[in-house]
């Protein structure tokens, strides 16, 4: 049902017709037919200009009220993060972009945001994992495409990637200098892929992954001593 808002006014003019025309303009009515009016006083011409009086018309117009569009549904990824941070009572700013189809990037900034990073990003990774779990959880029989959500804090992921690439170059140089393999600390699959890709750019050294689950580590070794291990850089990741 369309709602209306009624506006009323009294118009004075030389004639009733002029009063109605002015009412249309002031009330935004499309035509005189849309007005409801009562002539309070008919105009008087007078004699030689004496005793003349304008017409007075009471006019009302029921203007249709535009219906408000329903509010857009909150994005589930953004809503999950904002609710979680609110419950944690963290005063931070949250923004979301969609760099590609099926991908969402959520950036968290603020003086209190650092607590969300953890040791080498452990807390941040856990937050990202929970967000992806919540967003891609199946509800009923609905079939939805998988959405990849990346959660970042104060641009930590770019800084961490550069740190890892610098580490890979530094350790590769040591392997070339001393001719001995070097084992790095345990890393998650994302970080191991960064190390693998950076070492691949350096001649004379190669990488392999050893260990299981969360204790999986990368070994950087001289290629002339690791011929049997070549080709295993990324197939285990």
Backbone torsions as a table, in degrees:
resi	resn	phi	psi	omega
1	UNK	NA	131.7	179.4
2	UNK	-81.8	131.5	177.6
3	UNK	-90.4	156.4	179.3
4	UNK	-131.1	156.6	175.6
5	UNK	-124.2	120.5	-175.4
6	UNK	-91.2	127.0	176.2
7	UNK	-114.8	137.3	-178.7
8	UNK	-127.1	151.1	175.8
9	UNK	-163.7	162.0	175.5
10	UNK	-111.9	127.2	-176.9
11	UNK	-113.7	136.0	171.8
12	UNK	-114.2	137.8	179.2
13	UNK	-158.8	172.0	-178.3
14	UNK	-63.8	-34.2	179.6
15	UNK	-133.8	163.8	177.2
16	UNK	-63.6	-40.5	-179.0
17	UNK	-61.5	-41.6	179.7
18	UNK	-67.8	-37.0	178.5
19	UNK	-63.4	-40.9	-179.9
20	UNK	-69.0	-36.6	178.5
21	UNK	-64.9	-41.1	177.7
22	UNK	-66.1	-36.6	179.2
23	UNK	-63.9	-39.7	177.7
24	UNK	-59.6	-44.1	-177.8
25	UNK	-66.8	-42.6	-174.9
26	UNK	-77.4	-31.9	-178.3
27	UNK	-94.1	-7.0	179.2
28	UNK	75.2	25.0	179.4
29	UNK	-78.6	144.3	-178.7
30	UNK	-69.4	-29.7	179.6
31	UNK	-161.6	170.4	178.8
32	UNK	-62.4	-30.1	-179.1
33	UNK	-63.1	-21.9	-179.1
34	UNK	-83.6	-5.8	-177.3
35	UNK	-94.0	150.4	167.7
36	UNK	-114.3	125.7	-173.1
37	UNK	-143.9	157.6	175.6
38	UNK	-133.2	127.5	178.5
39	UNK	-79.8	109.9	-179.8
40	UNK	-79.0	-39.1	177.7
41	UNK	-142.8	129.8	174.6
42	UNK	-75.4	149.5	179.0
43	UNK	-68.1	149.2	177.4
44	UNK	-122.0	130.5	-178.4
45	UNK	-77.3	-37.9	-177.1
46	UNK	78.6	-178.1	-178.5
47	UNK	-117.7	117.9	-176.8
48	UNK	55.9	35.1	176.9
49	UNK	84.5	-4.7	-180.0
50	UNK	-92.8	135.6	178.0
51	UNK	81.2	7.1	179.2
52	UNK	-69.3	144.6	179.3
53	UNK	-142.5	141.4	-179.4
54	UNK	-77.5	166.8	174.3
55	UNK	-79.0	143.0	175.5
56	UNK	-121.1	122.6	-174.5
57	UNK	-127.7	128.2	173.6
58	UNK	-90.8	122.9	-173.0
59	UNK	-124.7	140.1	173.3
60	UNK	-131.5	147.8	-179.4
61	UNK	-139.9	123.0	178.4
62	UNK	-89.5	94.6	-177.9
63	UNK	-81.8	132.8	177.8
64	UNK	-66.7	139.6	178.7
65	UNK	-96.1	125.4	179.7
66	UNK	-64.6	132.3	178.8
67	UNK	-74.2	134.7	179.0
68	UNK	-72.1	136.0	177.0
69	UNK	-68.1	141.2	178.8
70	UNK	-59.4	141.1	-179.2
71	UNK	-62.0	138.5	179.7
72	UNK	-65.9	140.5	179.8
73	UNK	-64.0	137.7	-179.5
74	UNK	-64.7	141.2	177.3
75	UNK	-64.9	129.8	-175.5
76	UNK	-61.7	-37.1	179.9
77	UNK	-67.2	-48.7	-179.5
78	UNK	-64.6	-41.3	179.7
79	UNK	-62.8	-40.8	-180.0
80	UNK	-62.6	-47.5	-179.1
81	UNK	-63.5	-46.2	-177.0
82	UNK	-63.9	-39.9	178.7
83	UNK	-65.7	-43.2	179.9
84	UNK	-62.3	-45.8	-179.1
85	UNK	-67.7	-34.0	176.9
86	UNK	-65.5	-42.0	178.2
87	UNK	-66.0	-27.8	177.3
88	UNK	-82.6	-5.8	179.5
89	UNK	57.9	43.2	178.1
90	UNK	-99.7	128.0	178.9
91	UNK	-88.3	89.4	-177.1
92	UNK	-136.2	166.0	175.4
93	UNK	-105.5	138.8	-178.1
94	UNK	-126.1	127.8	177.3
95	UNK	-132.4	147.4	-179.5
96	UNK	-128.7	137.0	173.6
97	UNK	-127.7	164.4	178.2
98	UNK	-123.0	88.8	-175.9
99	UNK	-64.5	-24.1	-179.4
100	UNK	-157.4	167.5	178.7
101	UNK	-60.2	126.6	178.5
102	UNK	79.9	10.8	179.3
103	UNK	-127.8	141.5	177.0
104	UNK	-132.4	139.1	179.6
105	UNK	-121.5	118.0	-179.2
106	UNK	-110.2	122.2	-178.6
107	UNK	-109.0	129.5	179.1
108	UNK	-115.8	124.6	-179.3
109	UNK	-132.5	159.4	178.7
110	UNK	138.4	162.0	-177.9
111	UNK	-60.7	-30.2	-176.6
112	UNK	-92.9	1.8	-173.2
113	UNK	-73.7	-24.1	-174.7
114	UNK	-57.7	-28.6	-178.8
115	UNK	-63.9	-18.5	-177.9
116	UNK	-83.8	-4.8	-177.8
117	UNK	-84.4	-52.8	-178.8
118	UNK	78.0	-174.0	-178.7
119	UNK	-72.0	114.1	-178.9
120	UNK	54.4	32.0	175.4
121	UNK	82.1	15.0	-178.1
122	UNK	-60.8	-46.0	-179.3
123	UNK	-66.0	-41.0	179.1
124	UNK	-63.1	-42.4	178.1
125	UNK	-62.6	-39.2	178.6
126	UNK	-65.4	-40.6	178.0
127	UNK	-63.4	-41.9	178.5
128	UNK	-65.5	-40.9	179.4
129	UNK	-61.9	-45.6	-179.5
130	UNK	-64.8	-37.6	179.3
131	UNK	-64.4	-46.2	178.2
132	UNK	-62.4	-37.6	179.7
133	UNK	-64.2	-43.0	-179.1
134	UNK	-68.7	-40.7	-176.8
135	UNK	-70.6	-38.2	-174.7
136	UNK	-97.4	10.2	177.6
137	UNK	-67.2	129.4	-179.0
138	UNK	-74.6	134.9	178.1
139	UNK	-118.7	113.6	-179.8
140	UNK	63.4	-135.1	-179.3
141	UNK	-99.3	9.9	-176.9
142	UNK	-68.4	136.3	178.5
143	UNK	-110.3	113.0	-179.4
144	UNK	-124.3	147.0	178.2
145	UNK	-68.3	148.4	179.0
146	UNK	-67.7	136.1	178.6
147	UNK	-114.0	125.5	177.8
148	UNK	-93.2	119.5	-178.6
149	UNK	-110.6	124.5	174.3
150	UNK	-105.9	125.8	178.6
151	UNK	-110.1	130.0	-177.5
152	UNK	-131.4	150.2	179.1
153	UNK	-126.5	118.7	177.1
154	UNK	50.4	39.6	179.0
155	UNK	58.1	32.2	-176.7
156	UNK	-62.2	-40.0	-172.6
157	UNK	-64.1	-40.4	178.0
158	UNK	-66.5	-39.9	179.2
159	UNK	-66.4	-40.8	179.2
160	UNK	-65.7	-39.5	179.0
161	UNK	-61.9	-44.0	179.5
162	UNK	-65.1	-37.2	177.1
163	UNK	-62.5	-42.6	-179.4
164	UNK	-67.9	-39.2	179.0
165	UNK	-66.4	-38.9	176.6
166	UNK	-65.3	-38.7	177.5
167	UNK	-63.0	-44.0	-180.0
168	UNK	-60.7	-43.3	-179.7
169	UNK	-66.6	-40.8	-178.3
170	UNK	-66.2	-43.6	179.9
171	UNK	-70.7	-35.0	177.9
172	UNK	-64.9	-39.0	177.2
173	UNK	-62.3	-38.9	179.8
174	UNK	-67.2	-38.6	178.1
175	UNK	-63.5	-43.5	179.1
176	UNK	-66.0	-36.2	-177.2
177	UNK	-71.7	-43.9	-174.2
178	UNK	-102.4	-10.8	178.1
179	UNK	70.1	22.2	-179.4
180	UNK	-123.2	148.3	178.8
181	UNK	-70.0	151.7	176.9
182	UNK	-129.1	130.7	177.3
183	UNK	-102.6	131.1	179.6
184	UNK	-91.0	169.3	178.8
185	UNK	-70.8	161.7	179.7
186	UNK	-58.4	142.2	179.6
187	UNK	-140.1	158.4	175.7
188	UNK	-78.6	167.2	-176.5
189	UNK	-55.6	-39.4	-179.3
190	UNK	-61.1	-45.1	-178.7
191	UNK	-71.5	-35.5	178.2
192	UNK	-64.1	-37.6	179.0
193	UNK	-63.5	-35.6	178.0
194	UNK	-64.0	-45.0	179.0
195	UNK	-61.8	-48.2	179.5
196	UNK	-55.0	-49.0	-174.6
197	UNK	-65.6	-35.2	-179.2
198	UNK	-72.4	-41.1	-179.1
199	UNK	-67.4	-30.9	178.6
200	UNK	-59.9	-21.9	-179.3
201	UNK	-82.8	-5.5	-174.8
202	UNK	-110.2	123.1	-179.6
203	UNK	-71.5	142.2	173.4
204	UNK	94.0	-6.9	179.0
205	UNK	-132.8	158.1	178.6
206	UNK	-144.9	176.1	-177.4
207	UNK	-133.1	158.4	174.5
208	UNK	-151.4	155.2	178.1
209	UNK	-109.3	137.7	178.2
210	UNK	-131.2	159.4	179.9
211	UNK	95.5	-179.3	-177.9
212	UNK	-133.4	153.3	174.2
213	UNK	49.9	-129.2	-175.6
214	UNK	-73.0	-9.6	-179.0
215	UNK	-100.6	18.5	-177.3
216	UNK	-76.2	131.9	-176.0
217	UNK	-127.2	159.0	176.8
218	UNK	-102.3	137.1	174.1
219	UNK	-111.9	126.3	174.7
220	UNK	-102.3	125.2	-174.3
221	UNK	-136.9	158.1	176.7
222	UNK	-68.7	135.6	-176.4
223	UNK	-63.8	-33.5	-177.9
224	UNK	-70.9	-11.6	176.8
225	UNK	-108.2	0.6	-175.7
226	UNK	-130.1	36.8	-177.6
227	UNK	-59.1	-35.2	-177.9
228	UNK	-71.1	-19.0	-176.9
229	UNK	-99.3	0.5	-178.1
230	UNK	-65.1	150.3	178.3
231	UNK	84.8	3.1	-178.7
232	UNK	-105.0	16.5	-171.9
233	UNK	-63.7	-47.1	-170.9
234	UNK	-123.3	-6.0	-175.5
235	UNK	-69.7	-18.5	-179.5
236	UNK	-96.9	0.6	-176.2
237	UNK	-86.2	NA	NA
